[in-house]
Amino acid sequence: MQTTYLITGTNRGIGFELSKRVVSNGDRLIAICRKPEEAIKLGELLIEYNDHMTIYAADVSNDIDLLDVASQIDCPIDTIICNAGMMSDQGGIVSRANESNIVSNILMTNIAGPFYTVRTFLPQLKLGKNPRIAIISSQMGSQKHQGASSYFYRASKAGVNNIMVTLSNELKSAGIIVNSFHPGWVRTDMGGKNANISPEESAENILKQLRKLNLTDTGLFLNYNGTELPL
Ligand SMILES: NC(=O)c1ccc[n+]([C@@H]2O[C@H](COP(=O)([O-])OP(=O)(O)OC[C@H]3O[C@@H](n4cnc5c(N)ncnc54)[C@H](OP(=O)(O)O)[C@@H]3O)[C@@H](O)[C@H]2O)c1
């Protein structure tokens, strides 16, 4: 049975690897990225899989962009993966990089972005088969994590985990499964080259775990290998 995925942040990193696996598995992909015209690898994927893949431009922190994409989509969506995200300053309390425009950008991208994405495509998701939502969060957002840096990145991932729980409570009666995932420490532009897993391994595992989930799992924060993590 073919599944239709909508994924954000698809031009590089984990989002690109998720996209590649979805289309090579024969599933349909609605790929969202900020600048499709500069997304070379994604463009090459489109040439290979153009019969079941489309690319749209949107910044997830801008719900007008997302509404414009939604107005062009008239098919049901089965799975939404809110992957787009950004890292902020990785320093401590005295870091000068936590100025208000930077803080605003990270909170809008990492917290409001997934919320706007889900809100915008909810009508299409409600028409989907076994509908589900995965938000790519981070264990750095867990209240149990022993971090002493990256204040607003941690806060943004804690915030989006809270959004995930609230969505799971509201959408359970509609049969929509909602979870967040820690993707591992992944060798991407964000994770850096010393990270311990590849984007291929992260994406493969997230998709495998996501397919297994059912309504009794809704509201859980999961590691990419499927184990439950503390919120
Ligand atoms: N890598 C890790 O070790 C790690 C660990 C824990 C959690 N994560 C999470 O995993 C997700 C993917 O991270 P990654 O490692 O693949 O990072 P990445 O390589 O830096 O890629 C980030 C992706 O998000 C997109 N993006 C950022 N802001 C956006 C916005 N406002 N609207 C639309 N797209 C936006 C980027 O697009 P542009 O090219 O346009 O900037 C890019 O496609 C993120 O949510 C991240 O927080 C990663």
PDBQT file of the ligand as one rigid body, heavy atoms in Angstrom, charges set to zero:
ROOT
HETATM    1  N1  LIG A 301      22.244  16.228  13.445  1.00  0.00    +0.000 N 
HETATM    2  C1  LIG A 301      22.023  15.904  14.724  1.00  0.00    +0.000 C 
HETATM    3  O1  LIG A 301      22.925  15.349  15.422  1.00  0.00    +0.000 OA
HETATM    4  C2  LIG A 301      20.686  16.174  15.354  1.00  0.00    +0.000 A 
HETATM    5  C3  LIG A 301      20.522  15.768  16.690  1.00  0.00    +0.000 A 
HETATM    6  C4  LIG A 301      19.280  15.992  17.299  1.00  0.00    +0.000 A 
HETATM    7  C5  LIG A 301      18.255  16.580  16.583  1.00  0.00    +0.000 A 
HETATM    8  N2  LIG A 301      18.442  16.966  15.280  1.00  0.00    +0.000 N 
HETATM    9  C6  LIG A 301      17.292  17.561  14.581  1.00  0.00    +0.000 C 
HETATM   10  O2  LIG A 301      17.097  16.902  13.346  1.00  0.00    +0.000 OA
HETATM   11  C7  LIG A 301      16.505  17.803  12.392  1.00  0.00    +0.000 C 
HETATM   12  C8  LIG A 301      17.332  17.785  11.107  1.00  0.00    +0.000 C 
HETATM   13  O3  LIG A 301      18.640  18.194  11.438  1.00  0.00    +0.000 OA
HETATM   14  P1  LIG A 301      19.919  17.970  10.489  1.00  0.00    +0.000 P 
HETATM   15  O4  LIG A 301      20.975  17.426  11.342  1.00  0.00    +0.000 OA
HETATM   16  O5  LIG A 301      19.512  17.284   9.242  1.00  0.00    +0.000 OA
HETATM   17  O6  LIG A 301      20.273  19.503  10.214  1.00  0.00    +0.000 OA
HETATM   18  P2  LIG A 301      20.814  20.279   8.933  1.00  0.00    +0.000 P 
HETATM   19  O7  LIG A 301      21.694  19.398   8.132  1.00  0.00    +0.000 OA
HETATM   20  O8  LIG A 301      21.353  21.566   9.468  1.00  0.00    +0.000 OA
HETATM   21  O9  LIG A 301      19.487  20.545   8.076  1.00  0.00    +0.000 OA
HETATM   22  C9  LIG A 301      18.465  21.369   8.596  1.00  0.00    +0.000 C 
HETATM   23  C10 LIG A 301      17.332  21.398   7.581  1.00  0.00    +0.000 C 
HETATM   24  O10 LIG A 301      16.280  22.212   8.122  1.00  0.00    +0.000 OA
HETATM   25  C11 LIG A 301      15.972  23.226   7.148  1.00  0.00    +0.000 C 
HETATM   26  N3  LIG A 301      15.437  24.426   7.789  1.00  0.00    +0.000 N 
HETATM   27  C12 LIG A 301      15.982  25.154   8.799  1.00  0.00    +0.000 A 
HETATM   28  N4  LIG A 301      15.193  26.202   9.102  1.00  0.00    +0.000 NA
HETATM   29  C13 LIG A 301      14.121  26.122   8.264  1.00  0.00    +0.000 A 
HETATM   30  C14 LIG A 301      12.951  26.897   8.078  1.00  0.00    +0.000 A 
HETATM   31  N5  LIG A 301      12.690  27.986   8.828  1.00  0.00    +0.000 N 
HETATM   32  N6  LIG A 301      12.044  26.514   7.130  1.00  0.00    +0.000 NA
HETATM   33  C15 LIG A 301      12.284  25.421   6.374  1.00  0.00    +0.000 A 
HETATM   34  N7  LIG A 301      13.369  24.649   6.486  1.00  0.00    +0.000 NA
HETATM   35  C16 LIG A 301      14.270  24.996   7.422  1.00  0.00    +0.000 A 
HETATM   36  C17 LIG A 301      17.286  23.492   6.447  1.00  0.00    +0.000 C 
HETATM   37  O11 LIG A 301      17.035  24.184   5.231  1.00  0.00    +0.000 OA
HETATM   38  P3  LIG A 301      18.081  25.299   4.617  1.00  0.00    +0.000 P 
HETATM   39  O12 LIG A 301      19.082  24.511   3.819  1.00  0.00    +0.000 OA
HETATM   40  O13 LIG A 301      17.193  26.174   3.832  1.00  0.00    +0.000 OA
HETATM   41  O14 LIG A 301      18.727  25.979   5.798  1.00  0.00    +0.000 OA
HETATM   42  C18 LIG A 301      17.758  22.052   6.256  1.00  0.00    +0.000 C 
HETATM   43  O15 LIG A 301      17.060  21.446   5.206  1.00  0.00    +0.000 OA
HETATM   44  C19 LIG A 301      16.471  19.170  13.076  1.00  0.00    +0.000 C 
HETATM   45  O16 LIG A 301      15.173  19.408  13.586  1.00  0.00    +0.000 OA
HETATM   46  C20 LIG A 301      17.477  19.029  14.212  1.00  0.00    +0.000 C 
HETATM   47  O17 LIG A 301      17.216  19.902  15.279  1.00  0.00    +0.000 OA
HETATM   48  C21 LIG A 301      19.641  16.770  14.660  1.00  0.00    +0.000 A 
ENDROOT
TORSDOF 0
